[in-house]
Amino acid sequence: MTNSRECLNCGYELKGRADQKFCSDQCRNAYHNQLNSNSTNLIRNINNTLKRNQRILAKLCPYDKAKSSKGTLSAEGFNFNYHTNTFSTKKGQIYLFCYDYG
């Protein structure tokens, strides 16, 4: 009455504990990394875009109250679809922020 158990990642026959699911730590990590890669891919891409925007703002506005035009930001590759905060003044000017830079 032998139960044939296989590793969920590579299919290798498991020996040892009855509740064992993987043959090694490498297979366990590879299985979970593959399982989670699709769900976190969108978040990773958005965070990378936000970080790139933050670097552009930090480069163009190294001091506290410096301003940059939309054209300058576009030339540097700023993506206006991704920012963490928007501030509108009474005059109608709009300031975009990425984390602590704006």
Residue pairs with C-beta under 8 A, 6 or more apart in sequence:
4 13
5 13
5 14
5 20
6 12
6 13
6 14
7 13
7 14
7 21
7 22
7 23
7 24
7 27
8 21
8 22
8 27
8 31
9 22
9 23
9 27
9 28
9 30
9 31
10 23
10 27
12 23
12 27
14 20
14 21
14 22
14 23
21 28
22 28
22 31
46 82
49 79
49 82
50 82
50 83
50 84
50 98
50 99
51 98
52 77
52 79
53 78
53 79
53 82
53 83
53 98
54 98
54 99
54 100
54 101
56 73
56 76
56 77
56 78
57 68
57 73
57 78
57 97
57 98
57 101
57 102
58 101
59 76
60 66
60 68
60 72
60 73
60 76
61 67
61 68
61 101
61 102
70 80
73 80
74 80
80 96
82 98
83 96
83 97
83 98
84 97
84 98
84 99
85 96
85 97
85 102
86 94
86 95
86 96
86 97
87 94
87 95
87 97
87 102
88 94
88 95
89 95
95 102
96 102
